[in-house]
Amino acid sequence: GTTDLGEFRASFTLFCPTDKALEIEHKLTECFMALWYAQALKSSTDAGEV
């Protein structure tokens, strides 16, 4: 669904050790955003919007 801040919302739920939760959250967010940005860049390049 959409949010008042943007067009896309994603959530992940997984079981992990409490002391590793923040580190895992940051790594997942970093990886997701890198993949999202690469796809957005590819899409805008394909559409001639660079």
CYANA upper distance limits for C-alpha pairs under 8 A (distance plus 0.5 A):
  1 GLY  CA      7 GLU  CA      7.99
  1 GLY  CA      8 PHE  CA      6.82
  1 GLY  CA      9 ARG  CA      6.63
  2 THR  CA      6 GLY  CA      6.83
  2 THR  CA      7 GLU  CA      5.22
  2 THR  CA      8 PHE  CA      5.66
  2 THR  CA      9 ARG  CA      6.60
  3 THR  CA      7 GLU  CA      6.75
  3 THR  CA      8 PHE  CA      7.42
  3 THR  CA      9 ARG  CA      7.38
 16 CYS  CA     20 LYS  CA      7.43
 16 CYS  CA     21 ALA  CA      6.80
 17 PRO  CA     21 ALA  CA      6.82
 20 LYS  CA     24 ILE  CA      6.58
 21 ALA  CA     25 GLU  CA      6.52
 22 LEU  CA     26 HIS  CA      6.69
 23 GLU  CA     27 LYS  CA      6.78
 24 ILE  CA     28 LEU  CA      6.59
 25 GLU  CA     29 THR  CA      6.61
 26 HIS  CA     30 GLU  CA      6.53
 27 LYS  CA     31 CYS  CA      6.61
 28 LEU  CA     32 PHE  CA      6.49
 29 THR  CA     33 MET  CA      6.51
 30 GLU  CA     34 ALA  CA      6.63
 31 CYS  CA     35 LEU  CA      6.73
 32 PHE  CA     36 TRP  CA      6.53
 33 MET  CA     37 TYR  CA      6.41
 34 ALA  CA     38 ALA  CA      6.63
 35 LEU  CA     39 GLN  CA      6.73
 36 TRP  CA     40 ALA  CA      6.59
 37 TYR  CA     41 LEU  CA      6.48
 38 ALA  CA     42 LYS  CA      6.62
 39 GLN  CA     43 SER  CA      6.53
 40 ALA  CA     44 SER  CA      6.63
 41 LEU  CA     45 THR  CA      6.55
 42 LYS  CA     46 ASP  CA      6.54
 43 SER  CA     47 ALA  CA      6.68
 44 SER  CA     48 GLY  CA      6.60
 44 SER  CA     49 GLU  CA      5.45
 44 SER  CA     50 VAL  CA      6.62
 45 THR  CA     49 GLU  CA      6.26
 45 THR  CA     50 VAL  CA      6.01
